[in-house]
Amino acid sequence: MALLGGIGGGVSRDVIVNRVPAAFTNSSYIALCLIAGVIGYLIAYDKGPLFREGLFQFVTSFALPW
């Protein structure tokens, strides 16, 4: 999921403007997305469900009620 979200937008933009996507020419983009995904996974599942629910409530408290 980190790879799709992190690189998907840039690749789509580059394809639309008819360029070779940078993620296909430089593998460090893919490695960085995978590392960030693993770190995010470890943080999210570190403390159990209480941490995830608390973090979710904190983040969604900034959402506008439109």
TORKOL-4160 file (C-alpha; in steps of 0.2 Angstrom, whole numbers, padded with zeros to 4 digits, m for minus):
66
<pt num="1" X="0000" Y="0000" Z="0000"/>
<pt num="2" X="0014" Y="0012" Z="0004"/>
<pt num="3" X="0022" Y="0009" Z="m0013"/>
<pt num="4" X="0005" Y="0012" Z="m0022"/>
<pt num="5" X="0001" Y="0028" Z="m0013"/>
<pt num="6" X="0019" Y="0035" Z="m0013"/>
<pt num="7" X="0023" Y="0032" Z="m0031"/>
<pt num="8" X="0006" Y="0030" Z="m0039"/>
<pt num="9" X="0003" Y="0049" Z="m0041"/>
<pt num="10" X="0020" Y="0053" Z="m0047"/>
<pt num="11" X="0020" Y="0039" Z="m0060"/>
<pt num="12" X="0002" Y="0044" Z="m0066"/>
<pt num="13" X="0008" Y="0062" Z="m0068"/>
<pt num="14" X="0023" Y="0057" Z="m0078"/>
<pt num="15" X="0014" Y="0046" Z="m0089"/>
<pt num="16" X="0001" Y="0060" Z="m0093"/>
<pt num="17" X="0015" Y="0072" Z="m0097"/>
<pt num="18" X="0023" Y="0059" Z="m0108"/>
<pt num="19" X="0039" Y="0057" Z="m0098"/>
<pt num="20" X="0048" Y="0041" Z="m0091"/>
<pt num="21" X="0043" Y="0040" Z="m0072"/>
<pt num="22" X="0057" Y="0044" Z="m0060"/>
<pt num="23" X="0052" Y="0029" Z="m0050"/>
<pt num="24" X="0057" Y="0017" Z="m0064"/>
<pt num="25" X="0074" Y="0025" Z="m0067"/>
<pt num="26" X="0079" Y="0027" Z="m0049"/>
<pt num="27" X="0076" Y="0012" Z="m0037"/>
<pt num="28" X="0079" Y="0023" Z="m0022"/>
<pt num="29" X="0061" Y="0029" Z="m0023"/>
<pt num="30" X="0054" Y="0012" Z="m0022"/>
<pt num="31" X="0065" Y="0007" Z="m0007"/>
<pt num="32" X="0061" Y="0023" Z="0002"/>
<pt num="33" X="0042" Y="0019" Z="0000"/>
<pt num="34" X="0044" Y="0002" Z="0006"/>
<pt num="35" X="0054" Y="0007" Z="0021"/>
<pt num="36" X="0041" Y="0020" Z="0026"/>
<pt num="37" X="0028" Y="0007" Z="0024"/>
<pt num="38" X="0037" Y="m0005" Z="0036"/>
<pt num="39" X="0040" Y="0009" Z="0049"/>
<pt num="40" X="0022" Y="0015" Z="0048"/>
<pt num="41" X="0016" Y="m0003" Z="0050"/>
<pt num="42" X="0027" Y="m0006" Z="0065"/>
<pt num="43" X="0021" Y="0010" Z="0073"/>
<pt num="44" X="0003" Y="0006" Z="0070"/>
<pt num="45" X="0003" Y="m0011" Z="0077"/>
<pt num="46" X="0016" Y="m0008" Z="0091"/>
<pt num="47" X="0005" Y="m0004" Z="0106"/>
<pt num="48" X="m0011" Y="m0014" Z="0102"/>
<pt num="49" X="m0028" Y="m0008" Z="0098"/>
<pt num="50" X="m0028" Y="0006" Z="0111"/>
<pt num="51" X="m0014" Y="0015" Z="0102"/>
<pt num="52" X="m0023" Y="0013" Z="0085"/>
<pt num="53" X="m0040" Y="0019" Z="0091"/>
<pt num="54" X="m0032" Y="0034" Z="0100"/>
<pt num="55" X="m0022" Y="0039" Z="0085"/>
<pt num="56" X="m0037" Y="0037" Z="0073"/>
<pt num="57" X="m0047" Y="0048" Z="0085"/>
<pt num="58" X="m0034" Y="0061" Z="0086"/>
<pt num="59" X="m0031" Y="0062" Z="0067"/>
<pt num="60" X="m0050" Y="0062" Z="0063"/>
<pt num="61" X="m0053" Y="0076" Z="0076"/>
<pt num="62" X="m0045" Y="0088" Z="0063"/>
<pt num="63" X="m0058" Y="0083" Z="0050"/>
<pt num="64" X="m0071" Y="0096" Z="0045"/>
<pt num="65" X="m0089" Y="0091" Z="0048"/>
<pt num="66" X="m0095" Y="0095" Z="0030"/>
